[in-house]
Amino acid sequence: MRVLIVHAHHEPTSFNTALLTTARETLAAAGHELRVSDLYAMGFQPVSDRRNFRTVANAERLDQQAEERLAAASGGFADDVAAEIEKLLWCDHLIFQFPIWWLGLPAILKGWVDRVFALGVAYGGGRWFDGGALAGRRAMLSVTVGGTAEVYSDIGVYGPAEDILFPIHRGIFGFTGFQVIEPFVVYGPGRMDPTTRAGVLAAYREKLLGLERAAVLPMPKVADYERLVLKPGLRPAAP
Ligand SMILES: Cc1cc2nc3c(=O)[nH]c(=O)nc-3n(C[C@H](O)[C@H](O)[C@H](O)COP(=O)(O)O)c2cc1C
């Protein structure tokens, strides 16, 4: 496998970094290729604006997708974005490693997606889901949450973790063509005793070793959508 881990945690002693270290050791020992984008360590700039580009399609009005279209066609991405795009296109397995913040992605990781999953690179030209620009690749979320499994249950105050992760699974990974591996979710690492902690890291090791065979989540099939939902001739223009 060629694995890219995008790591979004600022603290080396965090459980997230322990999961990253487990992945580094496990994947290397199994002979897989691994690259890591450690966003805080890199000082990754997450704000998406004209700094994404060296080229300019329209200096009067910033239309991000129009600028992305031009940059993708002409090698016009800024160096930091181009370097991440190169890693994204290199990998066959993508892992996001992060703590849930406000039931979503930490801003630095959301900004990585906003800037790197560019039109012309990750989507566009009518390519989406199983016909997506990144089809043939697989992706997985490895996340920690502060809450217990109970608060993320059907009757818990937050609801199931799968519901919270849906926008990432469907709107980022599925949309761009990834097959989405069932996530690895760790509840309340701050409250774990050492034995439980070691057990969770061992379970993550097993998950990583089985990544190529791991079950994937159901995703829409474009052909089914067109056949069942869209009437012939009414297909909206995809971005
Ligand atoms: C800004 C911020 C927002 C957070 N939001 C949530 C949340 O919405 N739900 C939750 O369960 N935990 C939340 N937490 C707790 C973290 O998810 C938790 O501390 C982390 O997963 C523990 O892993 P770590 O030791 O690697 O940081 C939040 C923490 C911070 C700093």
Ligand as a Chemical Component Dictionary entry (heavy atoms), coordinates in Angstrom:
data_LIG
# 
_chem_comp.id                   LIG 
_chem_comp.type                 NON-POLYMER 
_chem_comp.pdbx_formal_charge   0 
_chem_comp.three_letter_code    LIG 
# 
loop_
_chem_comp_atom.comp_id 
_chem_comp_atom.atom_id 
_chem_comp_atom.alt_atom_id 
_chem_comp_atom.type_symbol 
_chem_comp_atom.charge 
_chem_comp_atom.model_Cartn_x 
_chem_comp_atom.model_Cartn_y 
_chem_comp_atom.model_Cartn_z 
_chem_comp_atom.pdbx_ordinal 
LIG C1  C1  C 0 -11.963 22.718 20.494 1  
LIG C2  C2  C 0 -12.407 21.394 21.017 2  
LIG C3  C3  C 0 -13.646 20.898 20.665 3  
LIG C4  C4  C 0 -14.059 19.639 21.112 4  
LIG N1  N1  N 0 -15.285 19.166 20.718 5  
LIG C5  C5  C 0 -15.671 17.925 21.095 6  
LIG C6  C6  C 0 -16.914 17.403 20.666 7  
LIG O1  O1  O 0 -17.676 18.029 19.934 8  
LIG N2  N2  N 0 -17.263 16.142 21.065 9  
LIG C7  C7  C 0 -16.435 15.391 21.872 10 
LIG O2  O2  O 0 -16.784 14.244 22.191 11 
LIG N3  N3  N 0 -15.229 15.876 22.278 12 
LIG C8  C8  C 0 -14.831 17.116 21.912 13 
LIG N4  N4  N 0 -13.610 17.589 22.313 14 
LIG C9  C9  C 0 -12.718 16.700 23.078 15 
LIG C10 C10 C 0 -11.709 16.022 22.166 16 
LIG O3  O3  O 0 -12.319 15.320 21.123 17 
LIG C11 C11 C 0 -10.829 15.069 22.973 18 
LIG O4  O4  O 0 -10.131 15.823 23.940 19 
LIG C12 C12 C 0 -9.854  14.314 22.114 20 
LIG O5  O5  O 0 -10.545 13.476 21.214 21 
LIG C13 C13 C 0 -8.930  13.459 22.976 22 
LIG O6  O6  O 0 -7.868  12.955 22.199 23 
LIG P1  P1  P 0 -6.380  13.540 22.338 24 
LIG O7  O7  O 0 -5.861  13.128 23.686 25 
LIG O8  O8  O 0 -5.596  12.935 21.235 26 
LIG O9  O9  O 0 -6.491  15.053 22.232 27 
LIG C14 C14 C 0 -13.202 18.853 21.911 28 
LIG C15 C15 C 0 -11.933 19.373 22.276 29 
LIG C16 C16 C 0 -11.542 20.616 21.838 30 
LIG C17 C17 C 0 -10.184 21.139 22.222 31 
# 
loop_
_chem_comp_bond.comp_id 
_chem_comp_bond.atom_id_1 
_chem_comp_bond.atom_id_2 
_chem_comp_bond.value_order 
_chem_comp_bond.pdbx_ordinal 
LIG C1  C2  SING 1  
LIG C2  C3  SING 2  
LIG C2  C16 DOUB 3  
LIG C3  C4  DOUB 4  
LIG C4  N1  SING 5  
LIG C4  C14 SING 6  
LIG N1  C5  DOUB 7  
LIG C5  C6  SING 8  
LIG C5  C8  SING 9  
LIG C6  O1  DOUB 10 
LIG C6  N2  SING 11 
LIG N2  C7  SING 12 
LIG C7  O2  DOUB 13 
LIG C7  N3  SING 14 
LIG N3  C8  DOUB 15 
LIG C8  N4  SING 16 
LIG N4  C9  SING 17 
LIG N4  C14 SING 18 
LIG C9  C10 SING 19 
LIG C10 O3  SING 20 
LIG C10 C11 SING 21 
LIG C11 O4  SING 22 
LIG C11 C12 SING 23 
LIG C12 O5  SING 24 
LIG C12 C13 SING 25 
LIG C13 O6  SING 26 
LIG O6  P1  SING 27 
LIG P1  O7  DOUB 28 
LIG P1  O8  SING 29 
LIG P1  O9  SING 30 
LIG C14 C15 DOUB 31 
LIG C15 C16 SING 32 
LIG C16 C17 SING 33 
# 
